[in-house]
Amino acid sequence: MKVSHQFVIVTAIFITCLITANVIAVKVISLGSLILPAAIIIFPLSYIFGDILTEVYGYRWARNVIWLGFICNLIFVVFAWVGQILPPAAFWDAQQAYERILGYTPRLLAASFFGYLVGEFANSFIMARMKIWTRGRWLWSRTVGSTIVGQGLDTSIFITIAFIGTPVFTPVLILYHWLAKTIIEVAATPLTYVIVSLLKKKEAIDTYDYETNFNPFHISD
């Protein structure tokens, strides 16, 4: 497939949502009795655009974008850390604020990276396989079904690694995060339909992964 402007735009939005979610996740918000990270408002969008990538361009291209997102996020984290250890100017009094917002601990980084890779690849794999099983029908079943599994794995892995052994960790916390992300995906289904339809018409493609190598470590051309 020749890389198009539309593919670049979808990829850029996917990666932007991912990195933005990691930055704003440090803020904890209260929605009634629910306590959630602020990233809840944008992180599900990365799954929505992940669904769009797989549905239109196929698992092979979605896999490349997932790894690209991982590398871009790693670059951000590395240079945020470099910025943290560089000596601050004498008049700059925001070092503690910088460290609190961008000073990621190794445990949180491991939780974020591992959860992201497992969740996104599971999401894309299920989208691709269900498209074959459903013969391209019932897009809603694929987007919701893949999100239930992908977000479930992502959320379980992240919260378990990040918070197990601390007073914050409870199975209910995983359930609330997973339900909130899934509800956002369901609510965004009409938008997903619109974008998928427009892209398929513009690109004149509708990819089915009949002979695709689903190994996540198999990087395609």
N, C-alpha and C positions, 0 to 999 in steps of 0.2 A: 504493500500500500504506500502510495506517495503521501508524505506528511502534508496536511492541509492547514490553512489558517484556523479552521474550526477545531481541529484536533489540538493545535497549540493552545487555543483559548481554553478549551475544556481542561487540558493538562495544567495550565497556569492556575485556573480556579481551584482545581483539586489540591494542588500543592499549597496555594495561599491559605485555603481553609485549614489544612493540616498544621501549618506553622502558626497561624493565628490562634488556633485552638490551644496549642502548647504554651503560647505566651499568656493568654488570658485565663488559663486553667488555674493559675495561682490564686485568683479571687474566688471566694466561696460566696454563693448567693443563697437567699432564702426565698422560696416560692411557697408561701403558706407554711405548712409544716415540713416541706421538703427542703433539705440542705443539699445543694448541688454545686459543682464547679461552674464558673461562668462559661467555660468551654462548651457546655451543653447546648448553647444557642447556635454554635457554628460547626462543631465537630461532626454531627450527623450529615452535614452538607458534603463532607469528603466522601462519605459512603454513597450519597446520592449521585455524585459525579463519578464515583467509581463504578456504580451501576451503569451509568450512561456510557462510560468508556467500554465496558465489557459488552453491553447490549449492541452498540453500534459497531465498534472496531474489533471486538473479540478479546478473548483472554490473553492472547499473545502480546497485544499492544498494552492492555491493562497491566500486565505483569511488568513490562518495562517502566510504565509510569509509577507503579507502586515502589519499585526500587529507586527511581529518580526522586520520588518524594522522600524516601528514607535518606538518600544522600544529601538532599537539600536541607532537610531537618538537621542532619548531623553537622553540616557546615555551619548552620545557624548556631547550634549549641556550642560548637568548638569556639567560634569567634565571640560568642557572648561570654564564654569563660575567659578568653584572652582579654576581652575588654574589662572584665572584672579584676584580673590580676595586674593590669597595667596601673602604674602609680597615678592617682588622681591629682589634678591641679590643686594648688594650695587653696584657691578660692572656691573650689567645687565641693559642696557639702551634701551631695546625694549618693555617696558611696554605699551607705547602708541600704538605702532604698533600692539601688541598682542590684545589690546582692540579694535582697529579699525577693525581688521580682524575677531576676534572671539567673540567680545562683542555684542552678539545679543540682540536686544531690545525685550521686551515682545510682542509688536505689530507685529514685523516681525516673531517671533516664532509662535504666534497664526495663522498668515496668512499662514506660511509654513506648519504647522501641519494639520490645517483644510483643506487646499487645497489639500494636499497629500492624506489624508484619503478619502475625497469625490471623488477626481479624480481617484485614483487607484481602489476603489471599484466599481465605475461606469464603468471603463474600463474593469475590470474582469467580471462583471455581463453581460455586453453587449457581450463580447467575448463568454461567456458560452451559453447565450441564442441564439445568432446568429448561433452558431455551430449546435444547435438542429434544428433551422429553415432551415439552408442550408444543413442539413444532412451531415455535415463535408466537404462540398465542398467550393470552393472559399475562401480559407484562407485569401487572400488579402482583401476581403470585410470585414472580421471580424477584422483584425488588423487595417485597416484604419478607419473603422466605429467606432470601440471602442475608438480609439485615438482621433478622431474628438470630441466625446462627453467628454471623460475623460480629455484630455488636455484642452478642452474648459472650463470645470468646474474648474479644478485645476488653470488654468491661471486667470480666472475671479475672483475666490475667493481670490487667493493670492494677485493679484495686487490691488483689491478693498480694502481689509482689510489693506494691507501694505501702500498704498499710497493715498487713498481717503482723500480729504481735503488738499493735498499738491500740489504744482505746477507741480509735476511730473505726477500726475494722469490724464490720458485722455483715452477715450474708444479706441482710435487708438493704444495706448500702448498695451492693451489687444489683439487687433486684430493682431498686428505684432508678439507678443510672440506666440500666438496660431498658426498662419500660419507657423512660423519658425519651431515649434515643430512638426507640422503635416507633413511638407515637409520632415523633417529628417526621420520620421516614414515611409513615402512612399518610400524614397530613400533606406531605410534599408530592404524593403520587401524581396528582394532576399536572404539576409542573414538570415532573419527570417525563410524563407522556408527551407533553408539548415539545420539550427539548429533543427527546429521542426522535420524534416524528420529523422535526425540522432538520436534524442532522442527517437522518437517513435519506431524506429527499435531496438535501444539498450535496451530500457526499456520493449519493447513488450507490450505497452499500448497505448490506444487512448481514453481518458476519455470523456464521455458525461454526462452532469449534468441533467439527467432526474428527479431524485428524491432528488436533493440537496436542503438543506435549505439555501436560499440566504441571510438570515439575517447576516449582517456584524459582529454582536456581538455574533454570535453563534460560539464559538470556538470548532473546531472538534478535535478528537483524532488524 
